[in-house]
Amino acid sequence: MGWLQGILGGVVGAEALSVVKGYLEKHGGFDGVVAELEKTGYGQQVKSWISTGPNLPISADDIKQALGSEKLKEIAASTGIPLDKAADYLAQHLPAAIDKATPDGKPPVA
């Protein structure tokens, strides 16, 4: 997932990058995360991140609902970050990561 480092590396701190990268790596990469969020009712947001238009927001509570407590606990534990902070980081930085990875509306090449 070198593309992620290039996209977010200079924009967010190492802690936030670790959370976003951990989520993507442990949940099927770009395609897995997109499918998971679409399946849990956040398809409109995800589609906005992939498209060339403005990004719809997602809240930390939405992230908690979409991922479920077990997945979020796993992400938080693997990065050593409190659960609420992990949800905040994902809500803040996942839309930008997906948006920047899909400048032409197409998923990144692994």
Stockholm file with secondary structure:
# STOCKHOLM 1.0

chainA/1-110         MGWLQGILGGVVGAEALSVVKGYLEKHGGFDGVVAELEKTGYGQQVKSWISTGPNLPISADDIKQALGSEKLKEIAASTGIPLDKAADYLAQHLPAAIDKATPDGKPPVA
#=GR chainA/1-110 SS CHHHHHHHTTTSCHHHHHHHHHHHHHTTHHHHHHHHHIIIIIHHHHHHHHSSSCCCCCCHHHHHHHHHHHHHHHHHHHHTCCHHHHHHHHHHHHHHHHHHHCTTSSCCCC
#=GC SS_cons         CHHHHHHHTTTSCHHHHHHHHHHHHHTTHHHHHHHHHIIIIIHHHHHHHHSSSCCCCCCHHHHHHHHHHHHHHHHHHHHTCCHHHHHHHHHHHHHHHHHHHCTTSSCCCC
//
